Every structure is written in C-alpha cells, then in structure tokens.
Amino acid sequence: MSNHKYIYSFKYDIHNTHLCKLESRQLFNEEEQHKLLFSNSKVDPSISPFIKSRFEILSSSEDYSELLQKIKKANIHIDGFKAEYLVLEGDSTKYPERLKKLKDIGYCIEGDPDYTTPSIIYSVCNYKKTWYFGFLTKHNSDWFKHKKKPCSFSSAINMDIAKTLVSIASKGDKSIRLLDACCGVGTVMLEACISGFDIEGCDIHWRACKSARENLAHYNYTAHVYRSDVKDLDKKYDAAIIDLPYNLYTFSNNTITLNIIKSVTKLTTRLVIVSTSDIETLIKKAGLYVSDSCTVEKKGKKFARNIWICEKL
C-alpha cells in the first residue's frame, strides 16, 4: 500500500519517451515508470503534454469491501459529482465489473450526480492488489487549438516539445517569470499562456515578433514580445527558454550561439536550451553546467533536437 498522496498516469508515444522522462525528473525528481508515478508532489496535469491525469488518494485498502466502508464513513454529501474508473498498469478488471464498482461508489455518496458537466470527479482504481478511492483531475486538451494558429514556420518546434519546455523550465511553479529568449512565432509562449504562466518573449527579427504577436492576439493572450537582441534586455527572470537558431533560414555559428547563451545568463540562473547540435562545450564556456538533458527525434524525420537543462555555476 502506498503512502503517497497522488497517482499520476501518463500517455506518450515511443518518440517522446526520453522527453517525458526528462520532464518527470524535473517535475517530480524521479522518472515515471510504465506510464505511472506515485508522488507527494501536486502538479497540474494540464501543464504537461504527457500527464493524462492526477488521482488524489483519499482512501485505500487491499480489501474492496473495506474501501467501500471507508467511503461511507467519510459521509460525503455533494451534488454534481461523477464517478469514473481509472485503469492503471496491470489492472485486468473487465468493463462490466468496472461499471459495477462505479455504481458501488455512487451509492456511497449522497447527492445528485452530473454525468456531462460534473463539478468534481471521484474515482476508483486498483494497483498491485490495492484499491484506491479519490479525486480525479484530468488533462485539459484545450491547447490543441494552437494547431490552427495563424502564423507558423516549418522548422519550428512542435507543440509537445514547446509545452514540455515550459513545464521543465518552471518545474511546475506558476508563480515564476519566464523568458522565451528566441521566441520566433511564439510556439512556446502560446503553451505557457494557456497553462497560466507569466512569460515574455524577444526576438531580433521583426517578422518573427509580428507573427508571435499575431498568434498571441488570436487567442487573446497578453504576453509581451520585445523586438530586441537579447543582450539589450535589462530584466530579471526566474528561468529562460532558448530555442537556438538552426542555421537553416537564419545564419548561426558557435560565436553567435555562445553570445546568445551568455546574454541570457545575465537575466536568469536557470536555462532550458534547445539545439540541433552538441553545444555542451559552449554551455560550459558561458559559465553554466548541464544538470540534465535528452535528445528528441522529430517524428517521421531524421531531425533531432537536444534539450539541455542548465544552471549557473
């Protein structure tokens, strides 16, 4: 039986395995295993592209009948609830039996249920011969609307990576200030805004800034975009994200890369850097050390990005 407060379930494909595990290490200080994680850390599932749900444990027992007695003793009175069965790794409970257990849970709660727009979701699940009852918070998929943003760029990072960069940089803390140092069309900024993070962006190219502002305005987000070389910014941030130029449409070399990184280190002590080449030597030259990293391959293409979690020495 677990002594943890929460059970997190994950969903990702094989291409995102390393990225999901990197995010898990940054958010929970441990890796999810088999798309499941027990933790005492409370994280909003919707800040991650991979966290499917958060189950807050209220009661548990190895004996199902005992669990029902515990729920009855809790004397829950509430209208507008819904009960859902959460299927976890290794649970072989068949669908008819799951429905029966949901009825059991419903009869233990006093109040009128709401199956379409519930105010609260209670849930039951089984893991390694232990039954759990609790609150279920599911991932909100509203961010999928960003697929239809007005401005896009073929080499821009995809939404999964952008959303993960925000959760990694912030470590799930929505009270901190973030900078997207080379914001491009604002892909990262969109994911930060919809999850409730305070973020600003900058880019040296006017067309990128114009596109980023247009994308933000399209969804009624108010984050500020500076048309500026990052070295000219005079602000402080808790963390920064740098999706470095790829030297495809914008010229870049090691000198430019090093200057960008050095400029951002003057604004913050924590950086999440995205690159298409091995830049660890440049990161060290900028006075940073790499605390974690991973490589992500673009699905269906021979194109990989390195993600570096960097801290000031």
SVG drawing of the C-alpha trace seen along z (x, -y; Angstrom):
<svg xmlns="http://www.w3.org/2000/svg" viewBox="-30 -47 65 56">
<polyline fill="none" stroke="black" stroke-width="0.4" points="0.0,0.0 1.4,-3.4 2.0,-6.3 1.9,-8.8 -0.8,-11.5 -1.1,-11.3 -1.1,-8.8 -0.1,-10.2 -0.9,-8.4 1.0,-9.3 0.4,-8.9 3.1,-9.3 4.5,-7.5 7.9,-6.0 9.3,-9.1 8.7,-11.1 9.9,-8.6 13.1,-10.4 11.3,-13.8 8.6,-12.6 11.1,-11.0 13.2,-14.3 10.0,-16.2 9.2,-13.7 12.6,-14.1 12.2,-17.9 8.7,-18.0 8.8,-15.1 12.6,-14.4 12.0,-10.9 11.0,-9.1 7.6,-7.8 7.7,-4.0 5.4,-2.1 3.4,-5.4 2.7,-5.6 4.0,-7.6 3.2,-7.7 4.2,-11.1 3.7,-13.6 4.1,-16.5 1.0,-18.2 1.3,-19.1 -1.4,-20.4 -1.7,-17.7 -2.6,-20.2 0.9,-21.9 2.3,-18.7 1.6,-17.1 2.1,-13.7 0.3,-13.6 -3.1,-12.1 -4.5,-12.5 -3.8,-13.2 -5.5,-10.9 -5.6,-12.3 -5.8,-9.4 -8.5,-9.8 -8.8,-6.2 -7.1,-2.8 -7.4,0.8 -6.4,4.2 -10.0,5.3 -12.6,3.7 -15.4,4.1 -13.3,2.3 -12.7,-0.5 -16.4,-1.0 -16.9,-1.1 -14.3,-3.9 -16.0,-5.9 -19.4,-5.6 -17.8,-6.7 -16.5,-9.8 -20.1,-10.8 -19.7,-12.6 -22.6,-14.9 -22.3,-16.7 -24.3,-17.5 -22.9,-17.5 -20.4,-14.7 -19.3,-12.0 -17.6,-8.7 -15.0,-7.3 -12.9,-4.1 -9.3,-4.7 -7.5,-1.8 -3.9,-1.6 -1.0,0.6 -1.6,4.2 -5.3,3.8 -7.2,6.7 -10.7,5.7 -13.2,6.2 -15.5,3.5 -18.8,4.9 -17.1,5.3 -15.7,1.7 -19.2,0.4 -20.5,2.3 -17.8,0.8 -18.7,-2.7 -22.3,-2.0 -20.9,-1.0 -19.0,-4.3 -22.1,-6.3 -24.3,-4.6 -21.7,-5.6 -22.1,-9.3 -25.1,-11.4 -26.1,-13.8 -27.3,-14.1 -24.7,-13.1 -23.9,-15.1 -22.5,-13.0 -22.0,-15.7 -20.5,-18.7 -19.5,-17.4 -18.2,-19.8 -16.0,-17.1 -14.9,-13.6 -14.5,-10.8 -12.5,-7.8 -11.6,-4.3 -8.6,-2.3 -6.6,0.8 -2.8,1.2 -0.9,4.2 -3.8,5.7 -4.7,2.4 -7.9,0.4 -7.8,-3.4 -10.5,-6.0 -10.0,-9.7 -10.4,-12.8 -9.5,-12.6 -8.2,-15.6 -7.9,-15.0 -5.7,-16.7 -7.4,-19.6 -6.8,-19.3 -7.8,-22.9 -4.2,-23.6 -4.8,-21.5 -6.5,-24.6 -2.9,-26.0 -2.6,-23.7 -4.6,-26.2 -2.5,-29.3 -2.5,-31.9 1.3,-32.0 3.7,-29.0 7.1,-28.0 8.1,-24.7 11.2,-24.2 9.5,-25.4 9.3,-23.0 6.1,-21.1 3.5,-21.7 4.5,-18.7 8.1,-19.9 7.0,-23.6 4.7,-22.6 7.3,-20.4 9.9,-23.2 7.6,-25.4 6.9,-22.7 10.6,-21.9 11.8,-25.5 9.2,-26.3 9.3,-22.9 5.5,-23.3 5.7,-26.6 3.2,-29.1 4.4,-31.9 7.7,-32.4 8.6,-34.6 9.7,-33.0 11.6,-34.4 11.4,-32.9 14.7,-34.3 14.4,-33.5 10.6,-33.3 10.1,-33.0 6.4,-32.8 5.6,-32.3 5.0,-28.5 6.5,-28.2 4.7,-31.4 1.3,-30.0 1.8,-26.9 2.9,-29.0 0.0,-31.4 -2.7,-28.7 -1.3,-27.0 -1.3,-30.2 2.4,-31.0 3.9,-34.5 6.1,-34.7 7.7,-37.3 9.4,-36.8 12.0,-38.5 13.4,-38.1 15.8,-40.1 13.7,-39.7 10.8,-42.0 8.8,-39.4 9.1,-36.8 7.9,-39.3 5.0,-40.3 4.0,-36.7 4.3,-35.9 2.1,-38.9 -0.4,-37.9 -0.6,-34.4 -0.9,-35.6 -3.6,-38.1 -5.5,-35.4 -6.1,-33.5 -6.5,-36.7 -3.2,-36.2 -1.5,-39.4 2.2,-38.3 4.7,-40.9 7.0,-40.4 10.2,-42.5 11.8,-43.1 15.3,-43.2 18.6,-41.4 18.5,-39.5 21.8,-41.2 19.9,-44.5 17.2,-43.3 17.5,-44.7 15.2,-42.5 15.4,-39.5 13.6,-36.2 13.4,-33.0 14.0,-30.8 14.5,-31.2 14.0,-29.0 16.3,-29.3 15.3,-27.6 18.6,-28.4 18.7,-29.3 19.1,-26.2 21.3,-27.8 18.7,-26.9 16.9,-30.2 18.8,-32.3 22.6,-32.3 24.2,-31.0 27.6,-29.8 29.3,-28.9 30.1,-32.6 26.5,-33.7 25.3,-30.7 27.7,-31.5 26.8,-35.2 23.1,-34.3 23.7,-32.0 25.9,-34.4 23.4,-37.2 20.6,-35.1 22.7,-34.1 22.8,-37.7 19.0,-37.6 18.4,-34.3 20.1,-31.5 18.2,-28.6 18.1,-28.0 16.5,-25.3 18.3,-25.3 17.2,-23.6 19.8,-22.9 20.3,-20.7 24.0,-20.1 26.2,-19.2 26.8,-22.5 27.9,-21.3 31.3,-22.9 29.7,-26.3 27.4,-25.9 30.4,-25.4 32.1,-28.4 29.1,-30.5 29.6,-29.7 26.8,-27.1 26.7,-23.4 24.3,-20.8 22.1,-19.3 20.1,-17.1 19.5,-16.6 17.8,-14.4 17.6,-14.1 14.3,-14.2 13.8,-12.9 11.2,-14.6 8.6,-12.0 8.9,-10.7 12.0,-12.7 15.8,-12.4 15.9,-15.6 16.8,-15.6 16.9,-18.3 19.0,-18.3 17.4,-19.7 19.8,-20.9 18.8,-21.9 21.4,-24.4 22.2,-26.1 24.6,-28.9 27.8,-27.8"/>
</svg>
